[in-house]
Amino acid sequence: MENIDDLSRRELLALKEIRQNGRTADHVIASQLRNDSMIAEFQDGKFQLTNKGRRMLVRGSPSLWAVAI
């Protein structure tokens, strides 16, 4: 991830998927999100958003704001 303030659509979708069911099919992105302290992994393999991950999911990415308009 180049800039922590600008998540890619793929990263945002993974955060949303993790929020909904504790898992994501995108293991590469999950590893990046874990390294960036946006998700935590439990012993059973499920993920949970950290405070930082929740903030990023709610805030979204400036590069995608124009798409929503």
C-alpha positions in Angstrom: 0.0 0.0 0.0 1.6 3.3 -1.1 -0.3 5.8 1.0 -2.1 4.8 4.2 -4.6 7.6 3.6 -5.6 6.3 0.1 -6.8 2.7 0.2 -7.5 0.9 -3.1 -11.0 -0.3 -4.0 -9.7 -3.9 -3.4 -8.5 -3.0 0.1 -11.8 -1.3 1.0 -13.8 -4.3 -0.3 -11.6 -6.6 1.8 -12.2 -4.5 4.9 -16.0 -4.6 4.2 -15.9 -8.4 3.7 -14.0 -8.8 6.9 -16.4 -6.6 8.8 -19.3 -8.7 7.5 -18.1 -12.2 8.1 -14.6 -12.2 9.6 -13.0 -13.5 6.4 -11.8 -12.4 3.0 -10.9 -14.4 -0.1 -8.1 -12.0 -0.8 -5.2 -13.3 1.3 -2.6 -11.0 -0.1 -4.7 -7.9 0.8 -5.5 -9.5 4.2 -1.7 -9.8 4.9 -1.2 -6.1 3.9 -4.1 -5.0 6.1 -2.7 -7.0 9.0 0.8 -5.5 8.6 -0.8 -2.0 8.5 -2.7 -2.7 11.8 -6.1 -2.4 10.2 -7.1 -6.0 11.1 -6.3 -8.5 13.7 -6.3 -12.3 13.3 -7.6 -14.7 15.9 -6.4 -18.2 16.6 -9.4 -19.6 14.7 -8.2 -17.8 11.5 -11.0 -15.2 11.6 -10.2 -11.5 11.2 -11.6 -8.5 13.0 -11.2 -4.8 12.1 -9.1 -2.8 14.5 -10.1 0.8 15.4 -7.8 2.0 12.6 -9.5 -0.5 10.1 -13.0 0.7 11.1 -12.0 4.4 10.6 -10.5 3.6 7.2 -13.6 1.7 6.1 -16.0 4.5 7.2 -13.8 7.2 5.8 -13.2 5.5 2.5 -10.6 6.7 0.0 -10.4 10.1 -1.5 -9.7 8.6 -4.9 -13.1 6.9 -4.8 -15.2 9.8 -3.5 -15.9 11.1 -7.0 -17.4 7.7 -7.9 -20.1 8.0 -5.3 -21.3 11.4 -6.5 
